Structures are given as structure tokens and as C-alpha cells.
């Protein structure tokens, strides 16, 4: 079985990040140990931009499995005043051929509808001293390169195929490198090792890669639609459940949800003593589509008391919605889960315990943004990144931490007194805030 981990991400001109790098403390010797990585900082300082970058990666590399378009232009992901943005991901890959560093680089522009790619490059290097980086595929507006061969070096049939897929990928707002229609040609042109590396990213990593951003979780708070994130052996994805009343789902989808609930209950009752989810089947019925459906509701069960699941706090609902993914991170070395504002509504002591358990005995990667400083007391400093006020150097790790310190104290000191390589907080003056509140109140009296 192949194992793939993310090692580094570099951003240029993405939203409010002119340049930013985050490196994860993983190497081939620690491949089966979890990486629990927290990102902290002031509101609007670039935390969610990292999540956006992972969302873009997910859309691009999913092309072999599903047709996923790049984000819509309304999000304005390219930095204002700049023509394009770029993202560079470095992966560590272990497969039947050995261990490798794999890099995926992409440049993006926006038209009136969506982001689109203008340059992609996939390279690899064997994990041996002195080995050089080799190009697997590179594409720009002007040329396509397969290994060492430029477009002009290929036969006419291959050239036509490449140009057709290039145009198709552009019209569909998808990746060229990971486009399913390119796969037959690549199987002809690439070696067995090179094809394996491509599939390691396009299939093995992609199916265990989940990004939970505010777009996914917002319906839970706004419309009371709970997104159950799914990571089971045969099923991945997201199933929405309407908390406002009994729901109707196709039989097949319902049974997947039952499996997730059964899996989640084993952990939920250990995290929140006495709490389990019960499935109350009301009836089986025919759906409008003609498919067999199940009408049911989820109940929150504590001892003998049973109430609709919607009566639970938003923090507990959020934990339940992502619990299947956290279980995957704990057990599956290939699982990579990115969650924006993991701490939202979650009791801070429970959050600290949860992350400690995954960090100590888990196998996958969990990357999250948070505002809750409790986590700074339980995670190692090598796993904590902080945003700065410098858009040219947006992410740093704190210096000056001894074993007896915890990162929370050092971070609060850096906010108040500085002392780090970059400013981590744009100071707010309380007297200015008081004056602003007074003026606002006078104007509206």
C-alpha cells in the first residue's frame, strides 16, 4: 500500500498572502505517526487562505475520480492588483518502487466566472542523495512537456490528443495534468514508476483527502442542515441531514449514514460520557424520483432520555459532523483532513483532549485553524504556525520556547511585546475602541 503525506505548501498572491510557507514536521522515518498542525492568528490575517489553497488542490487533483470545477470568481482568490496566484505542494510518497519527493505547482488566474490554470507542473525526485528532480508533466499556455519531450517532439496523434485535453480542461475549469481524458495517453508515454506516482496523488491521496471549510459547515448554523462528513472503507463524501424535522433519504444513502453513526457512537460516548446517536426509522416510502427511500430522524440519547439531535449544542453537532474524518486521521496514515475553525463552539478542554489523543497515537494528518488558545498548551511547537501582519512573510513558527514553556505564554507575550521575527498582531488600542463606540452611539441617539 502506498502512503502519501503533505510536507510543504507555498502560496503566492492568494487572497491576502503575497508570500507564505508552511512546512509540516514529517519525514520518511515518522511516516506512520500523526501530524496535528494548528494555525493561529488575528482575524483576516491569512488562516482561511491556507484552507482555500487546500480546497483548490482538492478540486484540481480530483479530475480522475470526479468532475470538480475550480472555485467561482466571486471569492476573489487572486490577490487584488495581481494578475495571477500560485500554489506549490510538496508530497512525500512511499510506494512499491521506494520513497519519493513529489511536487505539484500550479499558477491560477480568474476570468469573469472562475479560477483557471495557466501553468501546471508535476515533478519528482527519488529519496537518495544526489538524485535530481525530474519532470513528469508540465503545461503552459504555449507548450506541453511529457518527461523530456516537448510538444514538437511527439507524434501528430499524441500532439492532437494533448491539445484537445488542454482546451477541454480550460473550458471545464479543471486541471490538465489530472484530467481523466489525459490518462490513456499518459499510460502510453510514462514509465510504470511514473504512472504509479501520478496515481498515488490522483487516486490514493485524493480519496483520503477532506477539506471542511466554512462553506461546508455554514448550513449547520444558518439553515440547520447538518453535513455528515463520510470516511468509510467503501464510501467518502458528505451527506446533508436536515435537523429541522424527519428526513427522507434514498435507502442506499441512509444505510451509509447508519454505518457512520455506528462508527461515530463508539468514539462519541467516550468523548462525551453517556451520549450516543439513535436512529429512529419512521417509515419506508417511495421518493419523487421513484427510488426507495427511508423517512427517519436522529435522536440524541443520554441514558433513558431521548431528544431530537437538533437539541444538542452547535459545538457537539460540529464534532459529530466531522467525527468520521477524525476517526480516519487516527487510524489511516493516508488520511489528510483540513478543517477551518475546528474550535468553533467546542468546549476548550474537550478540544485539547481530542487533539492530544490524535497527536499521540494517530497515523494521518489533521491541519486546522483555530482561535482557542488551549491547543497551544497541548501541541508541540513544531506543529504550530502563526500568521503575521507581513503579507510577504505571512506564516511563522515562534522562537524562544524552552521545554518548560508552552506556546500559549510565548504567543501572548509576542502579541503584547513583540520579540519575534515578524509582528504577529496588528495592535488594537482599547481607548480608540471606546471612543469609536461612544461616537457611534451619539450619532444614532
C-alpha positions in Angstrom: 0.0 0.0 0.0 1.3 3.5 -0.9 1.5 6.2 1.8 1.3 9.8 0.9 1.8 12.8 3.2 1.9 16.6 2.6 5.3 18.1 3.6 5.1 21.7 2.5 2.8 24.3 1.0 4.0 27.6 -0.6 1.5 30.4 -1.5 2.0 33.4 -3.8 -0.6 36.2 -4.2 -3.5 34.1 -2.9 -6.1 36.4 -1.2 -4.2 38.4 1.4 -1.0 36.3 1.2 1.7 37.7 -1.1 4.1 35.0 0.1 3.6 32.3 2.7 5.1 28.9 3.5 4.1 26.2 5.9 6.2 23.1 6.4 4.9 20.0 8.3 7.2 18.1 10.6 7.0 14.8 8.7 9.7 12.6 7.2 10.0 9.1 5.9 11.2 7.8 9.4 8.0 9.2 11.1 5.6 8.2 8.3 3.2 6.3 10.4 2.9 9.0 13.1 0.2 11.6 13.1 0.7 15.3 12.2 -1.7 17.5 14.1 -1.0 21.0 12.8 -2.7 24.1 14.2 -2.7 27.6 12.5 -3.4 30.6 14.7 -3.6 34.4 14.2 -5.6 37.6 14.1 -8.9 37.6 12.1 -8.3 38.4 8.4 -4.6 37.5 8.7 -4.4 34.5 6.3 -5.6 31.4 8.2 -8.5 30.6 6.0 -6.3 31.3 2.9 -4.4 28.1 3.7 -7.8 26.2 3.8 -8.7 27.8 0.4 -5.4 26.6 -1.0 -6.3 23.0 0.1 -9.7 23.4 -1.4 -8.1 24.4 -4.7 -5.8 21.4 -4.5 -8.7 19.1 -3.9 -10.6 20.4 -6.9 -7.6 20.1 -9.2 -6.4 16.6 -8.3 -9.9 15.1 -8.2 -10.2 15.1 -12.0 -9.5 11.3 -12.4 -12.3 10.5 -9.9 -14.9 13.2 -10.4 -15.5 16.4 -12.4 -14.9 19.1 -9.9 -14.6 22.7 -11.1 -12.3 25.3 -9.6 -13.9 27.9 -7.2 -16.1 30.7 -8.6 -14.6 34.1 -9.2 -16.8 35.7 -6.5 -14.4 34.5 -3.9 -11.6 36.7 -5.4 -8.9 34.3 -4.5 -6.2 36.1 -6.6 -4.7 39.0 -4.6 -6.2 42.3 -5.6 -4.0 44.1 -8.1 -2.1 40.9 -9.1 -2.6 39.0 -12.4 -2.2 35.5 -11.0 -1.7 33.4 -7.9 0.4 30.2 -7.4 0.4 27.3 -5.0 3.2 24.8 -4.6 2.6 21.5 -2.7 5.3 19.0 -1.8 4.4 15.4 -1.0 6.3 12.6 0.5 5.4 9.3 -1.2 6.2 5.7 -0.3 5.1 3.1 -2.8 6.3 -0.3 -4.2 9.2 1.4 -6.0 10.6 3.2 -3.0 10.4 6.7 -1.4 10.0 9.9 -3.4 9.5 13.7 -3.1 6.7 14.8 -5.4 6.0 18.4 -6.2 2.8 19.9 -7.7 3.0 23.5 -8.8 0.1 25.5 -10.3 -0.4 29.1 -11.4 -4.0 30.4 -11.5 -5.9 33.3 -13.0 -9.5 34.4 -12.8 -11.9 35.2 -15.6 -15.4 36.6 -15.1 -16.6 33.2 -13.9 -13.9 31.1 -12.1 -10.3 30.4 -11.4 -8.5 28.6 -14.2 -4.9 27.2 -14.5 -2.3 28.8 -16.7 0.7 26.7 -15.7 0.9 23.3 -14.0 4.0 21.2 -13.3 4.3 17.8 -11.6 7.9 16.7 -10.7 9.5 14.0 -8.6 12.8 13.1 -7.0 14.0 9.8 -5.6 14.8 9.9 -1.9 18.5 9.2 -2.5 21.4 11.6 -2.1 22.5 13.2 -5.4 19.3 12.3 -7.3 17.9 15.1 -9.5 14.4 16.4 -9.9 12.6 15.0 -13.0 9.6 16.4 -14.8 6.6 14.2 -15.2 4.3 16.6 -16.9 4.4 20.4 -17.3 2.0 22.6 -19.2 1.8 26.3 -20.0 -0.4 28.2 -22.5 2.3 27.7 -25.1 3.7 24.2 -24.6 3.2 20.8 -23.0 6.1 18.7 -21.8 5.9 14.9 -21.0 9.1 13.8 -19.3 11.9 15.3 -21.5 9.7 15.5 -24.7 8.2 18.9 -25.7 5.1 19.1 -27.8 7.1 19.3 -31.1 8.9 16.1 -30.2 5.7 14.0 -30.1 3.9 12.3 -32.9 1.0 14.0 -34.5 -1.7 11.8 -32.8 -0.2 12.5 -29.3 0.1 16.2 -30.1 -3.6 16.4 -31.1 -4.7 14.5 -28.0 -2.7 16.8 -25.7 -4.1 20.0 -27.3 -7.7 18.7 -27.2 -7.4 17.8 -23.5 -5.7 21.2 -22.8 -8.6 23.1 -24.4 -11.1 20.8 -22.6 -9.5 21.4 -19.2 -9.6 25.1 -19.7 -13.2 25.2 -20.7 -14.2 23.0 -17.8 -12.1 25.0 -15.3 -10.2 21.8 -14.3 -6.6 20.6 -14.1 -4.9 19.4 -17.3 -2.5 17.1 -15.5 -5.2 15.3 -13.6 -7.8 15.3 -16.3 -9.3 11.9 -16.8 -9.1 12.2 -20.6 -5.3 12.5 -20.4 -4.9 9.2 -18.6 -4.8 6.9 -21.7 -2.0 9.0 -23.3 0.0 9.1 -20.1 -0.2 5.3 -19.7 1.5 5.1 -23.2 4.1 7.8 -22.5 5.1 7.3 -18.8 7.1 4.5 -17.2 5.5 2.2 -14.7 7.1 4.1 -11.8 6.0 7.5 -13.1 2.4 6.3 -13.7 2.4 4.9 -10.2 3.5 8.3 -8.7 0.7 10.1 -10.7 -1.9 7.6 -9.4 -0.6 7.9 -5.8 -1.6 11.6 -5.9 -4.7 11.4 -8.2 -6.3 8.4 -6.5 -4.6 7.2 -3.3 -4.2 10.6 -1.7 -7.4 12.2 -3.2 -9.8 9.6 -1.8 -8.5 10.1 1.7 -8.3 13.9 1.5 -11.0 16.0 3.0 -11.4 19.8 3.3 -14.0 21.2 5.7 -14.3 25.0 5.2 -17.0 27.4 6.3 -18.8 26.8 3.1 -19.4 23.2 4.2 -20.2 24.0 7.8 -22.2 27.2 7.4 -25.5 25.4 6.6 -25.3 23.8 10.1 -25.5 27.2 11.8 -27.7 29.1 9.2 -30.2 26.6 7.8 -29.9 23.8 10.4 -28.6 21.4 7.7 -26.0 19.1 9.3 -23.3 17.9 6.9 -22.2 14.4 7.9 -18.7 14.0 6.6 -18.1 10.4 5.5 -14.9 8.4 5.5 -15.7 4.7 5.3 -13.8 1.9 3.6 -16.0 2.0 0.5 -17.6 5.5 0.8 -16.2 9.0 1.0 -18.0 12.3 0.8 -20.7 14.4 2.6 -24.3 13.6 3.3 -26.6 16.5 4.5 -29.2 15.8 7.2 -32.0 18.3 7.9 -32.1 18.9 11.7 -35.5 20.7 11.5 -37.5 17.5 11.2 -37.7 14.0 9.9 -35.6 13.5 6.8 -36.0 11.3 3.7 -33.0 9.7 2.0 -32.6 7.0 -0.6 -32.2 3.6 1.0 -28.5 3.3 -0.1 -27.6 6.7 1.3 -29.5 6.0 4.6 -27.6 2.8 5.2 -24.3 4.6 4.6 -25.3 7.1 7.3 -26.3 4.3 9.6 -22.7 2.9 9.2 -21.2 6.3 10.0 -23.4 6.7 13.1 -22.5 3.2 14.3 -18.8 4.1 13.8 -19.1 7.5 15.5 -21.1 6.3 18.5 -18.0 4.2 19.6 -16.0 7.4 20.0 -18.8 9.8 20.9 -19.7 8.1 24.1 -16.0 8.1 25.2 -15.7 11.8 24.4 -19.0 12.9 25.9 -19.9 10.3 28.5 -23.4 8.9 28.1 -24.1 10.5 24.7 -25.0 8.4 21.7 -27.0 8.9 18.5 -30.0 6.8 17.9 -31.7 6.3 14.5 -35.5 6.4 14.7 -36.9 4.9 11.4 -40.4 6.3 10.9 -41.4 4.6 7.6 -40.1 3.4 4.2 -41.6 5.3 1.3 -41.2 5.9 -2.4 -39.3 9.1 -3.3 -40.3 11.5 -6.1 -37.5 10.0 -8.3 -39.1 6.6 -8.0 -36.3 5.3 -5.8 -37.0 3.5 -2.4 -36.5 5.9 0.5 -36.4 5.9 4.3 -38.1 8.5 6.4 -36.2 8.8 9.7 -34.8 11.2 12.4 -31.7 11.2 14.5 -32.2 11.3 18.3 -29.7 12.3 20.9 -29.7 9.6 23.6 -28.4 10.2 27.2 -29.3 7.4 29.5 -33.0 6.8 29.1 -33.7 10.3 27.8 -34.1 10.7 24.0 -34.5 14.0 22.2 -34.2 15.2 18.6 -30.5 15.6 17.7 -31.1 19.3 16.9 -31.4 20.0 20.7 -27.7 19.4 21.1 -25.3 22.4 21.2 -23.7 23.6 18.0 -20.3 22.5 19.3 -21.4 18.9 19.8 -23.2 18.9 16.4 -19.9 20.2 14.7 -17.9 17.4 16.4 -20.5 14.8 15.3 -20.4 16.1 11.7 -16.6 15.6 11.4 -16.1 12.6 13.7 -15.9 10.1 10.9 -12.9 12.1 9.5 -11.2 12.4 12.9 -11.5 8.6 13.2 -9.9 8.3 9.8 -7.0 10.5 10.8 -6.5 8.4 13.9 -6.4 5.1 12.0 -5.4 5.7 8.4 -1.9 7.0 7.6 -3.1 8.3 4.2 -5.9 10.4 5.7 -5.4 14.2 5.3 -8.1 16.3 6.9 -8.2 20.1 6.8 -10.7 21.9 8.9 -11.3 25.6 9.2 -12.2 26.9 12.7 -12.2 23.5 14.3 -12.7 25.0 17.8 -16.0 26.8 16.8 -18.4 26.2 19.6 -16.4 23.3 21.1 -15.6 23.3 24.8 -11.8 24.1 25.0 -10.8 21.3 27.4 -12.5 18.7 25.2 -10.8 20.2 22.2 -7.4 19.9 23.9 -8.1 16.3 24.9 -9.3 15.3 21.4 -6.2 16.7 19.7 -3.8 15.2 22.3 -5.3 11.7 21.6 -4.9 12.1 17.8 -1.4 13.6 18.1 -0.1 10.9 20.4 -1.5 7.8 18.8 -2.9 8.7 15.4 -1.5 8.0 11.9 -2.8 10.6 9.5 -2.6 14.4 9.0 -5.0 16.9 10.6 -4.5 20.5 9.7 -6.8 23.1 11.3 -7.3 26.8 12.0 -8.4 27.8 15.5 -8.8 30.8 17.8 -8.9 28.8 21.0 -5.5 29.1 22.8 -6.0 25.9 24.9 -4.5 24.0 21.9 -1.2 25.9 22.3 -0.8 24.2 25.7 -1.1 20.6 24.4 0.6 20.6 20.9 4.4 20.6 20.3 5.7 23.9 19.0 6.9 22.2 15.8 3.2 21.6 15.0 2.0 25.2 15.5 2.1 28.0 12.9 1.1 31.7 13.4 0.1 34.4 10.9 1.9 37.7 10.9 1.0 41.2 9.8 3.5 41.0 6.9 1.8 39.9 3.7 5.3 39.0 2.2 6.1 36.6 5.1 2.6 35.5 6.3 3.4 32.4 8.4 6.0 31.8 11.1 6.8 29.5 14.0 7.5 31.0 17.3 11.1 31.2 18.6 12.3 31.3 22.2 10.4 28.4 23.5 12.0 26.1 26.0 10.6 22.8 27.2 9.3 24.4 30.3 7.3 27.0 28.3 4.1 26.4 26.5 3.4 28.2 23.2 0.4 30.0 24.7 2.5 32.1 27.0 5.1 32.9 24.3 2.3 33.8 21.8 0.6 36.2 24.2 3.9 37.7 25.0 4.6 38.2 21.3 1.2 39.9 20.9 2.0 42.3 23.7 5.7 42.8 23.5 6.9 41.5 20.1 10.3 39.8 20.1 9.6 37.5 17.1 11.0 37.8 13.6 7.7 39.3 12.4 4.8 41.2 14.1 2.0 38.7 14.9 -0.7 41.1 15.8 -1.9 44.5 14.4 -2.4 46.3 17.7 -5.8 47.5 18.7 -6.0 50.4 21.1 -8.7 50.0 23.7 -9.1 53.8 24.2 -9.7 54.1 20.4 -12.3 51.4 20.5 -14.1 53.1 23.5 -14.1 56.4 21.6 -15.4 54.8 18.4 -18.3 53.1 20.4 -19.1 56.5 22.0 -19.2 58.3 18.7 -21.3 55.6 17.1 -23.8 55.8 20.0 -24.0 59.6 19.8 -24.7 59.5 16.0 -27.6 57.1 16.4 -29.2 58.5 19.5 
